[in-house]
Amino acid sequence: MKVAIFGASGATGRLLTERSLAAGYEVTALLRTPAEFPFGDRVRVVEGNAFDAAAVQRTVEGAEVVLSALGACSLKKEDVLERAIPLIVEAMRAAGVRRIIALGSAGALPDSLKKQPAWRRWFVQNIVYNTFLKWPVASQISQWKTLSASGLDWTMVMPPMLLNSPGRGKYRIDNEALPPHGSRISREDVADFMMQQIGNPQWAGKGVYIAW
């Protein structure tokens, strides 16, 4: 299996790279600073960034599946997904690559909290999403719109708060909204679930919520 990874140097991206290599996959990673990447000697490195169409094309060429762990690095307006995801989709179409599994966020859709208690739903929507996470949420909404209109075999994995704690190996998934009282999950469990979607058509063309 040949895998192209975007956002490989981030916390979740490194987990995806590690797991891809452990599975024996051939990995291509787009990296801005290859010298700082711990798996640089074991992957095919494309030096550049996800806003460079030519670099994105070189990363996607020859891949059978694309994994994206791209996202905002701060709470500021960065437009990472607004700029990068359309380029990745365009490159995939040009290269004839169909499958993309992208890390998203529960904030991407307005009904994501419909299974939560009313007080939490109000607090997260009005205080968290509309203030602190205003710009990251806007980016995730953009990613959803781009992927859902892409015509590709896409899956957007949408967790709540991501933790750097060890994975539990047990979690809940739901295609309608965050599972009741689902407020957090480890990056390890999310990475494991994303890897399971390679070759699995169950969630193709869909978003899926995941939480402890």
C-alpha positions as CSV (number, residue, x, y, z in Angstrom):
1,M,0.0,0.0,0.0
2,K,1.3,3.4,-1.0
3,V,0.2,6.2,1.4
4,A,0.6,10.0,1.1
5,I,0.5,11.9,4.4
6,F,-0.2,15.6,4.9
7,G,0.4,17.1,8.3
8,A,2.9,14.3,9.0
9,S,5.0,16.4,11.4
10,G,2.1,17.2,13.7
11,A,1.1,15.2,16.8
12,T,-1.6,13.1,15.0
13,G,0.4,13.0,11.7
14,R,3.4,11.4,13.4
15,L,1.1,8.7,14.8
16,L,-0.3,8.0,11.4
17,T,3.2,7.9,9.9
18,E,4.4,5.5,12.6
19,R,1.5,3.2,12.1
20,S,1.8,3.3,8.3
21,L,5.4,2.2,8.5
22,A,4.6,-0.5,11.1
23,A,2.0,-1.8,8.6
24,G,4.7,-2.1,5.9
25,Y,3.2,0.7,3.8
26,E,5.3,2.9,1.5
27,V,4.9,6.4,2.9
28,T,5.3,9.8,1.2
29,A,5.2,12.8,3.5
30,L,5.1,16.5,2.6
31,L,7.4,18.2,5.1
32,R,8.5,21.9,5.5
33,T,11.5,20.9,7.6
34,P,12.5,17.3,6.8
35,A,15.6,17.5,9.1
36,E,13.3,17.7,12.1
37,F,11.1,14.7,11.2
38,P,11.9,11.5,13.2
39,F,10.9,9.2,10.3
40,G,12.7,11.0,7.6
41,D,15.0,8.2,6.7
42,R,12.1,5.8,6.3
43,V,9.7,7.7,4.1
44,R,9.8,9.4,0.7
45,V,10.1,13.1,1.6
46,V,8.7,15.9,-0.5
47,E,10.0,19.2,0.8
48,G,7.5,22.0,0.7
49,N,4.1,23.0,2.2
50,A,0.5,22.2,1.6
51,F,-0.1,25.6,0.0
52,D,2.2,24.8,-2.9
53,A,0.2,23.0,-5.7
54,A,3.4,21.5,-7.2
55,A,4.6,20.0,-3.9
56,V,1.1,18.7,-3.2
57,Q,1.0,17.0,-6.6
58,R,4.4,15.4,-6.1
59,T,3.2,14.0,-2.7
60,V,0.0,12.5,-4.1
61,E,1.5,11.0,-7.3
62,G,1.6,7.2,-7.1
63,A,-0.4,7.0,-3.8
64,E,-3.3,4.6,-3.3
65,V,-4.7,6.5,-0.3
66,V,-4.2,9.9,1.2
67,L,-4.2,10.6,5.0
68,S,-4.5,14.2,6.1
69,A,-3.9,15.4,9.7
70,L,-3.7,19.1,8.7
71,G,-5.3,21.7,10.9
72,A,-4.8,25.0,12.6
73,C,-1.8,25.3,14.9
74,S,-3.4,28.1,16.9
75,L,-6.7,29.8,17.6
76,K,-5.9,32.6,15.1
77,K,-7.2,32.8,11.6
78,E,-4.8,30.6,9.6
79,D,-6.9,29.3,6.7
80,V,-4.8,26.1,6.6
81,L,-7.7,23.9,5.5
82,E,-9.3,26.5,3.3
83,R,-6.1,26.7,1.3
84,A,-4.7,23.2,1.4
85,I,-7.7,20.8,1.1
86,P,-8.8,22.2,-2.4
87,L,-5.2,21.7,-3.6
88,I,-5.1,18.1,-2.3
89,V,-8.5,17.3,-3.9
90,E,-7.3,18.8,-7.2
91,A,-4.1,16.8,-7.1
92,M,-5.9,13.6,-6.3
93,R,-8.3,14.0,-9.2
94,A,-5.3,14.7,-11.6
95,A,-3.5,11.7,-10.3
96,G,-6.5,9.4,-10.3
97,V,-6.3,8.8,-6.5
98,R,-9.7,8.2,-5.0
99,R,-9.4,7.6,-1.3
100,I,-8.7,10.3,1.4
101,I,-9.1,10.0,5.1
102,A,-9.0,13.3,6.8
103,L,-8.8,14.4,10.4
104,G,-11.6,16.8,11.1
105,S,-13.4,18.1,14.2
106,A,-16.8,17.7,15.8
107,G,-17.4,21.4,15.2
108,A,-17.7,21.0,11.4
109,L,-21.4,20.4,11.4
110,P,-24.2,22.4,13.2
111,D,-26.0,19.3,14.6
112,S,-22.8,17.6,16.0
113,L,-24.0,18.2,19.6
114,K,-27.6,17.2,19.3
115,K,-27.1,14.1,21.5
116,Q,-25.4,16.1,24.3
117,P,-27.2,17.6,27.4
118,A,-28.8,20.9,26.6
119,W,-26.6,22.9,28.9
120,R,-23.4,21.5,27.3
121,R,-24.8,22.0,23.8
122,W,-25.6,25.7,24.6
123,F,-22.2,26.3,26.2
124,V,-20.1,24.7,23.4
125,Q,-22.0,26.3,20.6
126,N,-22.3,29.8,22.0
127,I,-19.2,30.1,24.1
128,V,-16.6,27.7,22.7
129,Y,-17.4,27.5,18.9
130,N,-18.4,31.2,18.5
131,T,-15.5,32.6,20.5
132,F,-12.4,30.6,21.4
133,L,-12.6,28.2,18.5
134,K,-14.2,30.5,15.9
135,W,-11.5,30.3,13.3
136,P,-10.5,26.6,13.7
137,V,-14.2,25.7,13.4
138,A,-14.6,27.8,10.3
139,S,-11.7,25.9,8.8
140,Q,-13.3,22.6,9.6
141,I,-16.6,23.7,8.0
142,S,-14.6,24.6,4.9
143,Q,-12.9,21.2,4.9
144,W,-16.3,19.4,5.1
145,K,-17.7,21.4,2.2
146,T,-14.7,20.8,0.0
147,L,-14.5,17.1,0.7
148,S,-18.3,16.5,0.4
149,A,-18.3,18.2,-3.0
150,S,-15.1,16.5,-4.2
151,G,-16.6,13.4,-5.7
152,L,-13.8,11.4,-4.1
153,D,-14.0,8.4,-1.7
154,W,-13.5,10.6,1.4
155,T,-14.0,10.1,5.1
156,M,-13.8,12.9,7.6
157,V,-13.1,11.6,11.1
158,M,-14.6,14.1,13.6
159,P,-13.4,13.9,17.3
160,P,-14.0,16.4,20.1
161,M,-11.1,17.5,22.3
162,L,-7.9,15.6,21.4
163,L,-5.6,14.4,24.2
164,N,-2.0,13.3,24.0
165,S,-2.7,10.6,26.6
166,P,-2.4,6.8,25.8
167,G,-5.1,5.3,23.7
168,R,-7.7,3.1,25.4
169,G,-8.4,0.9,22.3
170,K,-12.1,1.4,23.0
171,Y,-14.2,4.3,21.7
172,R,-17.7,5.1,20.4
173,I,-18.4,6.0,16.8
174,D,-21.6,7.6,15.4
175,N,-22.5,9.0,12.0
176,E,-25.1,11.4,13.2
177,A,-23.5,13.4,16.1
178,L,-21.0,13.1,18.9
179,P,-22.0,10.1,21.2
180,P,-23.8,11.3,24.4
181,H,-21.3,12.9,26.8
182,G,-18.5,12.4,24.3
183,S,-16.1,15.2,25.1
184,R,-12.6,13.9,24.5
185,I,-10.5,11.2,23.0
186,S,-6.8,10.4,22.6
187,R,-4.9,11.1,19.4
188,E,-3.7,7.5,19.5
189,D,-7.3,6.1,19.3
190,V,-8.1,8.6,16.5
191,A,-5.0,7.6,14.5
192,D,-5.9,3.9,15.0
193,F,-9.4,4.5,13.7
194,M,-8.1,6.5,10.7
195,M,-5.8,3.6,9.8
196,Q,-8.6,1.1,10.0
197,Q,-10.4,3.1,7.2
198,I,-7.7,2.3,4.7
199,G,-9.4,-0.3,2.4
200,N,-12.7,-0.1,4.4
201,P,-15.5,1.5,2.4
202,Q,-18.0,1.7,5.4
203,W,-17.5,5.4,5.9
204,A,-16.6,6.4,2.4
205,G,-18.4,9.6,1.4
206,K,-19.3,10.3,5.0
207,G,-18.2,12.0,8.2
208,V,-18.0,9.9,11.4
209,Y,-17.8,11.1,15.0
210,I,-15.5,9.4,17.4
211,A,-15.2,9.9,21.2
212,W,-14.6,7.9,24.4
